[in-house]
Amino acid sequence: MRRRDMQTLTAPDAATRRTAELEEFVHGHAPRLVGALTLITGSRAAAEDALQEALVKAWHRRDQQFDSLTAWITVVATNHARSNWRRRQAEQRALDKVGGRAQLATPAAAEPDDALHAALAALPERERQVAVLHYVLDQSVAQVAAALGVADGTVKTLLSRARAHLAARLGTGEEGSTEQEGGAQ
């Protein structure tokens, strides 16, 4: 068989596999990622938009190989959500500067406004991202570090600070406790 004929036979298989991978992700991992992104952004609509953008980018790159499609989509969606959050903050600062005190309309989070949600929302952005990626999405310290482009030690420090802030805010009395984060306190 000629090389061109072989490429014709194998090309649909790669596209079919990627389509199956994306469908598996949407059915198995997307709801959990939307929940985590909602905790990061404070808006379910923004979380869904970020995930949809990541899925579209994955579809357009269906010929490209990924070590882990789930990890790639998680990173792209998180980065998109973070970029949108920064843009909204810049827009709000611009409105404040020109005297417009109107708050930008942001859809309410889908989850009830309970103490944990409020405590997470009160965390600094980086601490909130690290805590959600690690505790909600069960990513390892190394995976979180790779996703955010920081060192493992930075992730451990941010996790420690996030736990301390959450404990203080929630009144759990665990400010000094440690978890198995490779020695983080």
Secondary structure by P-SEA (a helix, b strand, c coil): ccaaaaaaaaaaaaaaaaaaaaaaaaaccaaaaaaaaaaacccaaaaaaaaaaaaaaaaaacccccccaaaaaaaaaaaaaaaaaaaaaaaaaaaaaaccccccccccccccccaaaaaaaaccaaaaaaaaacccccccaaaaaaaacccaaaaaaaaaaaaaaaaaaaccccccccccccccc
